[in-house]
Amino acid sequence: PFFGDLPGPYPLSSIRSRRLNRICTPLMDEPAVRDLISRMATDLLARLGGDDGAVLLGIRRRGDHLADLLHEELASRGHDLAVGALDITFYRDDLATVGPRPVVGETHLPPEGIDDRVVVLVDDVLHTGRTIRAALNEITDWGRPSRTLLCVLVDRGGRQLPIQADVVGTTVQVSGPRNVEVSVPELDGRLALELVEVRHEDDG
């Protein structure tokens, strides 16, 4: 390996690599998460006031899968809303730090578009609010909704922008170097909610 110009005679044996150690604490299993989605569907229907012309737009990469689950729950109650997905990669304000090859997905909107319709943004975890701002910026490039609502599975606090969710599945207070992570079957093989702490450990 190449270490560049080191400011001194450091033997390779003295150079330590650092590895990440993920410590996961389960918060909710699949039945509990599905209960959250059921309650979110109830709250969302109350806010929509019977408007079945609304559009569910999930933010990739997990918000879109949650939007599908929410769509299924609403359809089981006789409300078959249109559903789509947003990829916000090129709308992020930290794109320069992502790397030279960001993972870019596809934005998919209903054929009828979003003009003059209620758009319901769906995401997994609401934290700083920057992801939602990026999604709102993208939406304005695609059309002009009559109203936009935000629906999130978890609100973990720590906002950096004045953005709040209209429908929240649950609130998790997080302190220190920990994150709330949502697992979905399509990407992770299961539906669950976990508290994850990442620690750096010396290897060698």
C-alpha positions as CSV (number, residue, x, y, z in Angstrom):
1,P,0.0,0.0,0.0
2,F,1.1,3.6,-0.6
3,F,1.1,5.9,2.4
4,G,2.4,9.1,0.7
5,D,5.1,11.3,2.1
6,L,5.1,10.5,5.8
7,P,6.8,13.2,8.0
8,G,9.3,10.7,9.5
9,P,10.7,7.2,9.4
10,Y,7.6,5.2,10.4
11,P,7.9,1.5,10.0
12,L,4.9,-0.2,8.5
13,S,4.4,-2.2,11.7
14,S,3.6,1.0,13.5
15,I,0.9,2.1,11.2
16,R,-2.5,0.9,12.4
17,S,-5.6,0.5,10.3
18,R,-9.0,1.3,11.8
19,R,-12.1,-0.9,11.5
20,L,-15.7,-0.1,12.1
21,N,-17.6,-2.0,14.7
22,R,-21.4,-1.8,14.4
23,I,-23.3,-2.3,17.7
24,C,-27.0,-2.8,16.9
25,T,-29.8,-2.6,19.4
26,P,-33.2,-3.9,18.2
27,L,-36.0,-1.4,18.7
28,M,-38.9,-2.9,16.7
29,D,-39.5,-6.2,14.8
30,E,-41.7,-6.6,11.8
31,P,-45.1,-6.8,13.5
32,A,-44.3,-3.6,15.5
33,V,-43.2,-1.7,12.4
34,R,-46.3,-2.8,10.5
35,D,-48.4,-1.5,13.5
36,L,-46.6,1.8,13.0
37,I,-47.5,1.8,9.3
38,S,-51.1,1.0,10.1
39,R,-51.3,4.0,12.5
40,M,-49.6,6.2,10.0
41,A,-52.2,5.2,7.4
42,T,-55.0,6.2,9.8
43,D,-53.3,9.6,10.5
44,L,-52.7,10.2,6.8
45,L,-56.3,9.5,5.8
46,A,-57.4,12.0,8.4
47,R,-55.2,14.7,7.0
48,L,-56.1,13.9,3.4
49,G,-59.8,14.2,4.2
50,G,-60.9,11.6,1.6
51,D,-58.7,12.9,-1.2
52,D,-57.8,9.7,-3.0
53,G,-56.1,11.7,-5.8
54,A,-53.1,12.2,-3.6
55,V,-49.7,10.8,-4.6
56,L,-47.3,8.9,-2.4
57,L,-43.7,9.7,-3.2
58,G,-41.1,7.6,-1.4
59,I,-37.5,8.9,-1.1
60,R,-35.0,6.3,-2.2
61,R,-33.5,4.1,-0.9
62,R,-35.8,3.1,1.9
63,G,-38.5,5.6,1.9
64,D,-39.8,4.3,-1.4
65,H,-40.2,0.8,0.1
66,L,-42.0,2.2,3.0
67,A,-44.3,4.1,0.6
68,D,-45.1,0.8,-1.0
69,L,-46.0,-0.7,2.4
70,L,-48.1,2.4,3.2
71,H,-49.8,2.1,-0.2
72,E,-50.7,-1.5,0.5
73,E,-52.2,-0.6,3.9
74,L,-54.2,2.2,2.4
75,A,-55.4,0.0,-0.5
76,S,-56.6,-2.6,2.0
77,R,-58.9,0.1,3.4
78,G,-60.3,1.0,-0.1
79,H,-57.9,4.0,-0.8
80,D,-55.8,3.2,-3.8
81,L,-53.5,6.2,-4.0
82,A,-50.9,6.6,-6.8
83,V,-47.4,5.8,-5.7
84,G,-43.9,6.8,-7.0
85,A,-40.3,7.3,-6.0
86,L,-37.8,10.1,-5.8
87,D,-34.0,9.8,-6.1
88,I,-32.6,13.0,-4.6
89,T,-28.9,12.3,-5.3
90,F,-28.2,15.3,-7.5
91,Y,-30.2,17.6,-5.2
92,R,-28.2,16.9,-2.1
93,D,-26.2,19.8,-0.6
94,D,-23.4,17.4,0.3
95,L,-22.9,15.7,-3.1
96,A,-19.3,16.8,-3.2
97,T,-18.5,14.7,-0.2
98,V,-20.3,11.5,-1.4
99,G,-17.5,10.5,-3.8
100,P,-16.8,10.4,-7.5
101,R,-19.4,7.7,-8.2
102,P,-22.6,8.3,-6.2
103,V,-25.3,5.6,-6.3
104,V,-28.0,7.1,-8.4
105,G,-31.5,5.5,-8.6
106,E,-34.5,6.3,-10.7
107,T,-37.2,8.9,-10.1
108,H,-40.6,7.5,-11.0
109,L,-43.7,9.6,-11.0
110,P,-47.3,8.6,-11.8
111,P,-48.2,9.1,-15.5
112,E,-50.7,11.9,-14.5
113,G,-47.9,13.8,-12.8
114,I,-48.1,15.9,-9.6
115,D,-49.5,19.2,-10.7
116,D,-52.4,20.4,-8.5
117,R,-52.3,17.2,-6.5
118,V,-51.5,16.5,-2.9
119,V,-48.0,15.0,-2.7
120,V,-47.1,12.9,0.3
121,L,-43.4,12.5,0.8
122,V,-42.5,9.3,2.6
123,D,-39.1,8.7,4.2
124,D,-37.7,6.3,6.8
125,V,-35.9,8.6,9.3
126,L,-36.2,12.4,9.7
127,H,-33.1,13.8,11.2
128,T,-31.5,17.1,10.0
129,G,-34.2,17.9,7.4
130,R,-31.7,18.2,4.6
131,T,-33.0,15.1,2.7
132,I,-36.5,16.6,2.8
133,R,-35.3,19.9,1.5
134,A,-33.6,18.1,-1.4
135,A,-36.8,16.2,-2.1
136,L,-38.8,19.5,-2.1
137,N,-36.3,21.1,-4.5
138,E,-36.7,18.1,-6.9
139,I,-40.5,18.2,-6.7
140,T,-40.5,21.8,-7.9
141,D,-38.7,20.6,-11.1
142,W,-41.4,18.1,-11.8
143,G,-44.5,20.1,-11.1
144,R,-46.5,22.2,-8.7
145,P,-48.5,20.2,-6.2
146,S,-51.5,21.8,-4.5
147,R,-50.1,20.7,-1.1
148,T,-47.1,18.7,0.2
149,L,-47.2,16.5,3.3
150,L,-44.4,14.7,5.0
151,C,-44.8,11.2,6.4
152,V,-41.9,9.5,8.2
153,L,-41.6,6.3,10.1
154,V,-39.2,7.7,12.7
155,D,-38.4,11.2,13.9
156,R,-35.1,11.1,15.7
157,G,-34.7,14.9,16.2
158,G,-31.5,16.9,15.6
159,R,-33.0,19.2,13.0
160,Q,-30.8,21.7,11.1
161,L,-33.6,23.1,9.1
162,P,-37.2,24.2,10.0
163,I,-38.8,21.1,8.7
164,Q,-41.4,19.0,10.6
165,A,-43.3,15.9,9.6
166,D,-47.1,15.8,9.3
167,V,-47.4,12.1,10.1
168,V,-44.9,10.3,12.3
169,G,-44.8,6.6,13.2
170,T,-42.7,7.0,16.3
171,T,-40.2,9.3,17.9
172,V,-36.8,8.0,19.1
173,Q,-34.5,10.2,21.2
174,V,-30.9,9.7,20.0
175,S,-27.8,11.0,21.7
176,G,-24.1,10.5,21.0
177,P,-22.7,8.8,17.9
178,R,-25.7,6.7,17.2
179,N,-28.2,6.4,14.4
180,V,-31.7,5.0,13.9
181,E,-31.8,2.6,11.0
182,V,-34.8,1.0,9.2
183,S,-34.4,-2.3,7.5
184,V,-36.7,-3.3,4.6
185,P,-37.1,-6.7,3.1
186,E,-36.1,-5.7,-0.5
187,L,-32.7,-4.4,0.7
188,D,-32.0,-6.1,4.0
189,G,-34.1,-9.2,4.0
190,R,-36.3,-8.1,6.9
191,L,-38.5,-5.3,8.2
192,A,-37.1,-3.9,11.5
193,L,-36.0,-0.8,13.4
194,E,-32.6,-0.7,15.1
195,L,-30.4,1.7,17.1
196,V,-26.9,1.5,15.6
197,E,-23.7,2.8,17.2
198,V,-20.5,2.7,15.1
199,R,-17.2,2.5,16.9
200,H,-13.7,2.8,15.5
201,E,-11.4,0.1,16.7
202,D,-7.7,-0.2,16.1
203,D,-6.8,-3.3,14.2
204,G,-3.3,-4.5,14.6
